[in-house]
Amino acid sequence: MHLKSFLFFIAVASTHMICRAQSPSVRYFIPIHFNLGATLANFSNSGEPQINQRIGTALSLSTGLMMRVKDRAGVALEGGVNYQDYTFTMRSPIGSTEYTLGKYDFKAAIRPFVIFPLKNNPHSRLALNFTTGLQFHHAASMAEPKGLFFVNANVPNTTTPFITPEIGLVKTGRHMHIDIGVTYMYNFSNVDLLTIQLNSGTSEATATTNLNYLGLVLRFSPEIWRNRTVKPKSIKPERRKESRSKPEIVRSENEPNTTVEAKLKPDRQQVKLDLKNEKLILEVWDNSNIDGDTISVYFNGEPILLSYGLSAQKERLELSLKPGENTLLVEALNEGSISPNTAAFMLRNGRKKYPVNTITSKRQNERIILNYTP
């Protein structure tokens, strides 16, 4: 009873979080959740010919409301239906007999999750989900002949708490959240949730199960809304206008990713930051109207993003600073449908965060100076 109360408390708290969240980085989705697994019951038999058990099928379909915060974590409230079947076979002198018994039940669950970036694949991420909730079983019994078998099956009238840990990959598209992973369903029950007895006259078998199974998860979650009502306060680093001219980026057609030539193009302004950590995490996205802005970004003269179309989805890069002065150069390749070209950057250095908003055009770049002191 204490566990049920705890699950109810988590559900209420999570609903409160979803309703009260006001961060612009909160996104809302409708998850369409599908599980496919394999089932086996605890099985014993006696007599001849022998009764055998085959691997059965476990299916689960659910939906609800999901909230994701800063592409790092989130929580979902879901409800759905489960189906499991168990199959038995027996060979006899007059042929082979197969019998399958299926069971339906309903569930309500909460699913918190955490997302971890992958260094070698910026478009896919590792996701850890931990679903917990209640499964509702309605009393049912059956006693009737089925071919060579006489079957006696029983389901108790009970509600059981369950957990479903899950590990897999998530792809976070512009308006879609897609999961694929492996999960294990475990019911907490002091009684068997399904008992099947088979009798052929000369053979007997008993199968009992708590409806646990190992399965695969496929989840499509289209985005329904994104909170943009509150904008984060930016840390305004030291800025100074630079009087000298600086190079415009011109790429060679044969070597677009390696060759950088230059001709004069002035800077709009210069941002200067003093950093203490060698590792720098750079995130870039369009935090204004999505109007087709395209930029290129260079780090110490080397291209790290070329002809990148800005969107609301953040692009994450990891850089290593050299001691002394480092340079991030932002070049506008167009001005989209609404001038000028705007981009939002988040620079993470250790525990410190530096939001920087750039405004560039075809006539001017923006340069960010990073002074790294080991």
N, C-alpha and C positions, 0 to 999 in steps of 0.2 A: 504493500500500500504506500510505503514511503517513496518507492521508486516512481509510482504513478504520479504522486503529488509533485515530485521533482520534475518529471517530464512536462506536467501541466504548467509549472512555473516557468520552465524554459520557453515553452510555446508562447505564453503571455508576454514574457520579456522580449522575445524576438519580434513579436507583432508590434510591440511598443517601439522598438528600434526602427522598424520599417516605416512606421507612421511618422516618427519624429525626426528622421534623418534629414538634415538640411545642407549637407556638404555638396558642392558642385561636382564632386568626384563620385557621387553615389549614382548607380545605374540600376534599373529595375527590369526584370525579365520574367517571362512565363516559361518555366521548364516543362518540356515534354519528355518524360523519363521512362526508358524502356530497359528492363533487365531480362536476360536470357541465361538460364542456368541448368545444372544437372542435379538430379535428386537420386538418393538411395535411402531405403529404410533399413532399420535393424531387422534382420531376416533370419528365421530359423524354420527348418522343415524336417519332416520324418516320413518314412514310408516309401513305397515305389509305385509308379514311376515318380522321380524326383521333380518337385516344383522349383523353378528357377526365377530369379529376379533380374530384370533388365533396368538399365539406367533410364530414368524418367526425365520429364521436362518441367522446368520451373519458369514461369513467365510473370512479369510484374509490369504494370502500366500505371503511371501516376502523373499528376500535374499540380500546379499551385502558383506561388509567387516567390520570386528570388530577388534578393538585394545583393549587389556586389559593390564593395568599397575600394576605391583607388586601385582596381585591378589586382588586389593583394589578398582579399578575404571577403567573406560574405556569409549569408544564411538564407535558407529556403524553408518555406512551410509547404508541405505537400500532402496530398491524399490520393489514394488509388486502390486498385484491386490486385490481388495475387491469385495465380492459378498454378497448381502443382498436380502432376499425375504420376502414378506408380504402376509399372507393368510387370506381369508375371506370365510365365510360359510353362507348359508341361507337354512332354512327348509321351504318347501312348500307342498301343498297337493299332488303334483306329485313326491315328493322325496326331497333329499338333494343335494344342489349344492355347490361345493367348487372351489375357484379360487385363484391362487397364481401368484403373479407378482414378478419377480426378476430384480435386477439392478447390473451392473458391473461398476467399475471405477478403476482408477489407482492412485498410490500414490508414493511420494518420501519423505524420512524422515531421520532425524538424531536422534540417541538414546543414550544420555549419561546415565551412570549408576554408582552406588556406591554399593560396597559389604561390608557387616558387618559380622564378625565372630560370631558364636554362641557358648557359653560356654559349653553347654551340648551336642553339636554335632559337633565335629571338621571337619567332612567330608561334612557337608552342611552349607550353609551360607545364610543370609538374603540379598536380592537384591532389590534395589529401582531403577526403570527405569523411564525415562521421555522422551517419544517420541514426537517429534513435526515435522511438515512438511506440505506438500501441497497435496491436493486431487483434481484430475482433472475430472470434470463432462462434458460430451458431450451432447449437446441438443438432446432430443428425445421426440417423442409424439406418442400416439397410441389411436385410437378410433375404436373399433370393438366389435361385440357381442361375448360373451364367455358363452355358456350354457344359463342359465336364466338371466345372467347379460349382460348389455351393459356397457363396460369399457372405460373410458377416462383417460389416464395417461400422465403426462408431467414431463420432467426433463429439467432444465435450462442449458444453456451453461455457466459454471462458474468454477473458481478455488477457493477452500476454504482452508484456513489454519486450521490445527487441532492439538489437543494435545491428548496424550494417556498415562496418568500416570499408573504405574504398580508396584505391590508389590508381591514378591514371594520368592522362595528358588532357590538357584543355587548350583549345584554340579560341582566342578572343578576337573575333572579327569586328568590323565597324558597327554592325547592329546585331550580332549573333554571338552566343557563347556555346561552344560545342565541347562535350566531354566524351571520352572513351576510356574505360578502365576495367579493373577487376574488383569484385566485391564478394563479401561473404555475409550471408543472412543467418543470424543466430537468435532464436527465441528463448526467453527465460520462462521455463514452465516446469512445474513439479509433476505434471501428468503428461501422458502421451497425447499429442494433439490429433493423431489419427492412428487407429488400430484396424488392421485388416486380417481377417482369418479366412483361409481357403481350405476346402475339404473336397477331395475327389472320390471319397469312399475308401481308397487304399492309401492315400497320401494326405498329409496335413501340413499347413504352413501358417506362420504368423509373422506379420510385418508391423512394426511400430515406428513412429517417427515424430519428431518435434518440428518438422517442416523446415529444417535448416538446409541451406544449399550454397554452392559455389557458382558464381555466374559472371557474365560480362555485362557492362553498363554502356548504354548509348543514350546520350541526352542532348537534345536540341533546345536551346533557350533563346527565342527571339526577344530583342529588346523592345520594351513598351514605353519607357519614359526615362528621362535623365534629368537630374536636378541641377539647374544652372542659376538658381535664384541668388546664391551667395557666392561671391568670388573671394578667393583667399587673399590675404594681405601679403604683398610682395615686400621682400627686403630690398631696399634701394641701395645697391652698392655704389661706390664712388665712381662718378662718371666725369670724363673731361673730353672736351672737343679737341680734335687733333687737326693741326693746321696743314700738315704735310699730306701729300697724295699717297695713295696705296694702290697695289695692283688689282686690276680686274682679272677674273679667272677666264682663260680661254683654253678649251680642251682640244687635244688632238683627236681627229676622227678615228685613228687606228689604235690609240691607247687612251681611252677615256678615263680609266681608273688610275693611271700611274703618271701621265705626263701633264704637267701644269705649266703653262706659259702665262705671261702677264703683260698688261698694258695699263696705263694710268686710269684710276677710278677712285673718287674720293670716298672717305668714310663719313657716315652720318654722325657717329659718335663712338666713343670707346668706353667699355666697362672694365673696371680693374678690380680683381679680387685677390686677396692674400689667403693662401691655402696651406694646410699643415699635413695633409694626408696624400700619399702618392696616388692612391686609387681615386678616380673621378668617375661617377656615374652620371651620364647625360641622358635626359629625356626630352623629347621634342614633339610638339603637337600644335594644332591650330585651336586656340581657345576662343576664337571669335567666329564670324560667319565662315562656314566651309564653302569657299568660293573658287577652289582650284589653285590656290597658291602653291608654287613649286620653288624649292630652294636647293642649294648645295652647301655643304658644311665641310670646312677644312680644319684639320688639327695639326698645328706646326707645319703647315704647307702640304700635308698629305690629305687626300680626300677620304672622308669617312661616310658621307652621304652625297650621292650624286643624283641630280634631277629627281629629288624626293617630293612627292605630292603630299602636302600636309592634310591631315584629317583629325578628327577628334580622338582617334586611337593613338596612344603614346608609342613612339619608337624609342627603345632603350638601348644605349651603347655604354660600354665600359672602356675607359681610357687610362693610360698610365702617364702621369706627369713626370717631366724631367726637372731636376733642380734648376731654379731660376725662372725665367720668363717663358710661358707657354701661350700660344695664340689659338683662339677659335675664331675662324672667319666665316661669316654667314653671307651668302650671295643669293640675291633674288634672281631667278630665271624668268619670272613673269610677275604680274601683279594681280592675277586672278580676275574675276569679274568685278571686284570691288577694290580699288586702289587705296592704300599701298599694300605691299606684301607684309603680312604680320605672322609672327611665329612666337610660340611660348616655349621657353626652355626652363628646365629644372636641373640645377647642378647640385649633386649630392657628394659631399666630401667629408668622410667620416660620419659624424652625427649631425653635421650642419647642412642646411639646405639653402640654396640661393636661387629664387625664382628670377628670371630675366625675360622680359618681353622685348622682341626686336621688331623694328619697323624698317624695311629695306625697299629698294626699288631698282629698276634697271640702271639708274644713274648713281646709286650709292650702296655700299655694303655696310655691314656692321662687324666690328671686331671686338672680341672679349679677351682681355689680358688676364692670365692666370699666373700669379707669382707663387711658386711652390718653394717653401722653405722646409727641408727635412728636419 
